[in-house]
C-alpha cells in the first residue's frame, strides 16, 4: 500500500510539474553525473542568481519525487500522508496560477535504478545539461548489471536536451568524451588537465593562521583569465564545480570576471569536503554526505597535498551499493589510504577491507582502528586526536558518519547549520550499524 501511495504521489506531482513548466517555460539546467552533482548545482546557482531569477534543488532533491518538488517549490513531506496530500493540492494551484516563477531552474538529477532517468525525461526536457563525471565504478552500480549501464542511464538526460540545447561537460573525463560521438548538440568543455574551452590552472590551497582555509585557481576562456578564490572547502570537486558554473554562466552572456565575482560568495555545502574547526585545535574535513570509490580517492589525494599539520587521520566508513565491486574497491581505497594518512579509523563491516588494504600496503597495524559502532568510533577518536591534527571523515550516508564529526567539532551547538542530515526525520533514524 505504501509503495502504491508513493507511486501515485510521484505521478500526480510530476504531472503538475510538467503543467507548470509548460505554462511558465523556464530555462532548465539539469546537472547529473556520479559525483559532484550537488556542489555543481550550488555553484551554478551562485553564479547566476545575481543576474537572473533562479531556483535550485534544495539539498539533494534529485530523485523522482525530489525533482517535481523543486519545480513546484514544495517541501518534502517525508512519511506524512496528510502533508503529501497538502503538497498535491498546493501543487495543483501553483501549476494553474503561477506567480513570479523563476526564469531559471537549476535541477540536480540522479539515478538509483534502471529506468529512473528515462522516466524523468518523459516530462522534463532541459535546455542545458551539465555532466560532472562518470567514473568506472559509480555509486548505485549494485542495481545495474554493469557500470556501463549506469553511464547509459545518465546519458538519457543528454539525449533529452531540447534541439537548441547545450551540453556542458567535464573534458577530463574520458568516459564522457567517449560518449560525445553520440551527442549532436552544442558542447562546451571545462577541465583541469586537458585543453578545453574553460581551463583551470595554478590551483593552490589558501591558509589562514597556518590552517587550511580554502583554495584558489585561475580559469581561462578564449578571451580572458581570472582568479577564483573559494573559502571553507577544498578538493577537486570545488575546481570542477566552479569550472562547470563558469562555463554555464557563459551561456547567459556573463563575462568570466562577472561570473567569478559571483562565485566568491559561494558557501561550502555541508558534508562535502567542508573545512570545520575541531576540538583540541584540530582541523576537520567533513565529507560525510555520501561516498563512492572515486570520491574517496579524490578526498585522500587532497589531504595528501595539505601541509603544515601534525598528523593526518582518515576516518572512512562503508561505501554502499557497490555490489560485486565492493571488496575490490574497499581494498583499493585501503592501499591509497596508506599513502595519504598516518592513522586510519574504519567504520562498518565492508570498511574492514579498507583496513586490510592499508595494512598490506605498509600502514602500521598500531595505527589502524576498526569499529562497527559510530558513536564508539566518535568517542575514541575524540580521545586520540591531538593539537595540529587534520581529520578527514567520509562514508556512505547510511553510516551516519556526521555523528562522528559532531563528536569532534569545536562548535557542536552549530551542528544543525554546519552538518548534513540534521533534520528531525534524520535525527530519529538509526544508522545502519545500530
Order of alpha helices (4+ residues) and beta strands (2+ residues): alpha-beta-alpha-beta-alpha-alpha-beta-alpha-beta-alpha-beta-alpha-beta-beta-beta-beta-alpha-alpha-beta-beta-alpha-beta-alpha-beta-alpha-beta-alpha-beta-alpha-alpha-alpha
